[in-house]
Amino acid sequence: MGAWREHHSRSFRTSLQRLTARPGATALTLLVMSLALCLPFLLWLLLDNARALGGHLDDARGIGVFLKPEVDSAAAKSLAETLRQRADVADVVIKTPEEGLAEFRSQSGFADALKVLQSNPLPTVLIVTPKIATAPTRGAPPIVDELARDKHVDQVQYDALWRQRLDAILAFTARLAGVLAVLLGLAALLVVGNTVRNDIAGRAEEISVMQLLGADRAFVRRPFLYTGLWYGALAGLCALILIGVVEIALSAPLGQLTSSYGGRFAIHGLSIVQALALLGASIVLGWLGAWIATTRQLSFGHPQ
């Protein structure tokens, strides 16, 4: 056991020393691997922030019913009460013209310009919330068409339609990010495997001597596995640095974007758990690439 631990410790140190002995080739390999690792994570961050920007579909499932200007408050309350009796309606909120004007004055930034209005041009609005169980996953619920044909209704607005389209786009982009992650992960694995294979070929005589002296495959393979581990760990750190540089470069325009929405959401980067996941995935890819390369080379009975 002492010899086994000593060989692990020596392989751990010497594999790093071999990487530092050839800084140019090592830097090139790490750059390729880090780019392959950071691209899918950057795309995932973009998707995650887009979901936070869009909110949830349930938040946008309300139906805005704009009544005709001649409809008075009594008729609006009667229509609202009729809608509350429906089995597919969860809630109905009446927004009077005065409430709508006050909300528009506080959120639009045109409070001074609105003072010149002689009368309130806004109609009474009913916010109808369908029940989740009855709401379709695609398209508008039947109540939208029914409300549009009502004689008291001037216009019906159903915001969940654009959210459904946005969710479809995000789902497609998430699938695309997964495919790219697999392809780029395979590219990183092949880069490590080819680098380790070249290292094995360069140490062919040394490996042959060890095999003649009775070294088994695990003994011969161990230093190269640590080489792949080092490649993976260093490439993961480089990928995290690249992601941080991208976040810093985009922080100013993204700050302007979030401020234009009144600060109702915040752009976020990788969390500690996600950063550790990237680092762990990189280490696994590096180790796996080295294991495949060494196993394939040694399976022939010689390292060439």
Sequence and secondary structure as in RCSB ss.txt:
>XXXX:A:sequence
MGAWREHHSRSFRTSLQRLTARPGATALTLLVMSLALCLPFLLWLLLDNARALGGHLDDARGIGVFLKPEVDSAA
AKSLAETLRQRADVADVVIKTPEEGLAEFRSQSGFADALKVLQSNPLPTVLIVTPKIATAPTRGAPPIVDELARD
KHVDQVQYDALWRQRLDAILAFTARLAGVLAVLLGLAALLVVGNTVRNDIAGRAEEISVMQLLGADRAFVRRPFL
YTGLWYGALAGLCALILIGVVEIALSAPLGQLTSSYGGRFAIHGLSIVQALALLGASIVLGWLGAWIATTRQLSF
GHPQ
>XXXX:A:secstr
 HHHHHHHHHHHHHHHHHHHHSHHHHHHHHHHHHHHHHHHHHHHHHHHHHHHHH  GGGG  EEEEE TT  HHH
HHHHHHHHHTSTTEEEEEEE HHHHHHHHHHHHS TTGGGG SS     EEEEEE TTTS SSS  HHHHHHHT 
TTEEEEEETHHHHHHHHHHHHHHHHHHHHHHHHHHHHHHHHHHHHHHHHHHHTHHHHHHHHHTT  HHHHHHHHH
HHHHHHHHHHHHHHHHHHHHHHHHHHHHHHHHHHHTTTSS      HHHHHHHHHHHHHHHHHHHHHHHHHHHHT
TS  
